[in-house]
Amino acid sequence: MAEIEAASFPRDARVFVDESKARGYILAAAVVSPGSLKAAQSELRRLLRPGQSRLHFTSESDSSRRRLLAAMCDLKVRVTVYRVRGLREKEARRLCLFAVTELMVLQRASELVLESADVGVNAADRATISRRLSDLGERRAFAFRHERPKDEPLLWVADAVAWCSQAGGDWMRRCAPLVQQRIDLAP
C-alpha cells in the first residue's frame, strides 16, 4: 500500500479515467484540482480540429499526437498510471478501480469520471467502486459517474497517457511531464 499512498491528489480533486488494453492492462487517472478544471476543459476543446467532437489517440497521426501532447503538458493536470499484467481485462480493471478508489478516499478527492463503455462494464464499474467504498467504510466518500469522451475533455488526457504508456519508447518520454506516478499492481 505504500506505493499507492505516495501518489498525491489535490484535496477535492476531480479524477478522469481511461484505459488501454493493447499490452497488458493500463488505466490512466488524470487528476485536476477544482480551480483548474474549467480552464483545462476549455484548452482541451481548443485542440479539436474542425468537425472533431473528441480526441482519441488511437485515431490521431503521429504529428498530431506530438502537438496534442505538447499542449496537454502545459495544463495543470497530472496522471497516475496503473498497470496490471497477467490478468484478464475484467479482473485487471477491477484491481485498478480498487486502487483508484482507495487513493481517492485517502486523498479526499471529490469526483471520479470514467469513460463510458457498454452497459455491462459501466454496471460492473459502479459495483466495484461501491464495494470498495463499503470495504473502506466510506460509502459516500466521492461522487462517480460515466461520461462519453465527447462530453468530457479531461478523459482525452487519460486516453493520451494510456495510449503513450502502451506504445512505449519516445511516447513515454513525451507524456512524462504529465505523469506523476506509475504503479504496477500485482494480482
C-alpha positions in Angstrom: 0.0 0.0 0.0 3.0 2.4 0.5 3.3 2.7 -3.3 -0.3 3.9 -3.7 -0.1 6.3 -0.8 2.9 8.0 -2.4 0.7 9.5 -5.2 -0.9 12.8 -4.4 -4.2 14.2 -5.5 -5.1 17.8 -4.5 -7.9 18.0 -2.0 -11.3 17.9 -3.7 -9.6 16.7 -6.9 -11.5 15.5 -9.9 -10.2 12.3 -11.4 -10.8 11.2 -15.1 -10.1 7.6 -16.1 -9.5 5.8 -19.4 -7.7 2.6 -20.3 -5.5 0.8 -22.8 -5.7 -2.9 -23.3 -3.1 -3.3 -26.0 -0.2 -4.7 -24.0 -1.3 -5.8 -20.6 -3.9 -3.5 -18.9 -3.2 0.2 -18.3 -5.6 2.5 -16.5 -4.7 6.2 -16.6 -6.2 8.5 -13.9 -5.9 12.2 -14.9 -6.2 14.5 -11.9 -7.1 18.1 -11.8 -7.9 20.5 -8.9 -11.3 22.2 -8.9 -9.7 25.6 -9.6 -8.0 24.3 -12.8 -10.9 22.3 -14.1 -12.7 24.8 -16.4 -9.5 26.2 -17.8 -8.2 22.7 -18.7 -11.5 21.7 -20.3 -11.6 24.9 -22.4 -8.0 24.5 -23.5 -8.6 20.9 -24.5 -11.6 21.8 -26.6 -9.5 24.3 -28.4 -7.3 21.4 -29.6 -10.1 19.9 -31.7 -9.9 20.2 -35.4 -13.0 21.4 -37.3 -15.6 18.6 -37.4 -13.9 16.7 -34.5 -16.1 16.0 -31.4 -13.3 14.4 -29.3 -9.7 13.5 -29.2 -8.8 9.8 -29.4 -5.1 9.0 -29.6 -5.6 5.7 -31.5 -7.0 7.6 -34.5 -4.5 10.5 -34.5 -1.5 10.8 -36.7 2.0 10.9 -35.0 2.4 14.6 -35.8 -1.0 15.3 -34.3 -0.1 13.2 -31.2 3.1 15.2 -30.7 1.2 18.5 -31.0 -1.5 17.4 -28.6 0.9 16.0 -26.0 2.9 19.3 -26.0 -0.3 21.2 -25.4 -1.5 18.8 -22.7 1.8 19.0 -20.8 1.1 22.8 -20.3 -2.2 22.0 -18.5 -2.5 21.8 -14.7 -3.3 18.1 -15.0 -1.3 15.2 -13.7 -1.8 11.5 -14.3 -1.3 8.4 -12.2 -0.8 5.3 -14.4 -1.8 1.9 -13.1 -0.5 -1.3 -14.9 -1.6 -4.9 -14.5 -0.1 -7.8 -16.3 -1.2 -11.4 -16.3 -4.9 -10.9 -15.6 -7.9 -10.9 -17.8 -9.3 -7.5 -18.6 -12.2 -7.7 -16.2 -10.1 -8.6 -13.2 -7.3 -6.1 -14.1 -9.9 -3.3 -14.4 -11.4 -4.3 -11.0 -7.9 -4.3 -9.4 -7.2 -0.8 -10.9 -10.5 0.6 -9.8 -9.9 -0.7 -6.3 -6.6 1.2 -6.2 -8.0 4.4 -7.6 -10.9 4.3 -5.2 -8.6 3.8 -2.2 -6.3 6.6 -3.3 -9.3 8.9 -3.8 -10.5 8.2 -0.3 -7.1 8.7 1.2 -6.5 12.0 -0.6 -10.1 13.3 -0.2 -10.8 13.6 -3.9 -14.3 14.6 -4.7 -15.3 13.1 -8.1 -14.4 10.2 -10.3 -15.4 10.2 -14.0 -14.9 7.1 -16.1 -15.1 6.8 -19.8 -18.5 5.3 -20.6 -18.3 1.8 -22.1 -21.1 -0.7 -22.7 -23.9 -1.1 -20.1 -22.3 -4.2 -18.6 -18.9 -2.6 -18.0 -20.5 0.5 -16.6 -22.6 -1.5 -14.1 -19.6 -3.6 -13.1 -17.6 -0.4 -12.5 -20.3 1.0 -10.3 -20.5 -2.3 -8.3 -16.7 -2.4 -8.0 -16.4 1.2 -6.7 -19.3 0.8 -4.4 -17.9 -2.4 -3.0 -14.5 -0.9 -2.4 -16.0 2.2 -0.7 -18.1 -0.1 1.5 -15.0 -2.1 2.4 -13.2 1.1 3.4 -16.2 2.3 5.4 -16.6 5.3 3.1 -20.0 4.7 1.3 -20.3 8.3 0.1 -16.6 9.4 0.0 -16.9 10.9 -3.5 -19.2 11.1 -6.5 -18.6 8.9 -9.5 -20.1 8.7 -13.0 -19.6 7.6 -16.5 -19.3 10.1 -19.4 -18.9 9.9 -23.1 -15.5 11.2 -24.2 -17.1 13.8 -26.5 -18.8 15.3 -23.4 -15.7 15.4 -21.1 -12.4 16.6 -22.5 -10.4 15.6 -19.5 -10.9 12.0 -20.5 -8.8 12.8 -23.5 -5.7 13.4 -21.3 -6.2 10.0 -19.7 -6.7 8.4 -23.1 -3.5 10.1 -24.4 -1.3 8.9 -21.4 -2.8 5.4 -21.6 -2.0 5.2 -25.3 1.5 6.5 -24.8 2.1 4.1 -21.9 1.3 1.1 -24.0 3.2 2.4 -27.1 6.3 2.9 -25.0 9.6 4.4 -26.4 9.6 8.0 -27.3 5.9 8.3 -26.5 6.7 7.6 -22.8 9.2 10.4 -22.9 6.7 12.8 -24.5 4.0 12.1 -21.9 6.4 12.1 -18.9 5.7 15.7 -17.8 2.0 14.7 -17.3 2.8 11.5 -15.3 3.1 12.0 -11.6 3.4 8.3 -10.8 3.4 4.8 -12.4 2.1 2.0 -10.2 2.4 -1.7 -11.1 -0.4 -3.7 -9.4 0.1 -7.4 -8.7 -2.7 -9.9 -8.8 
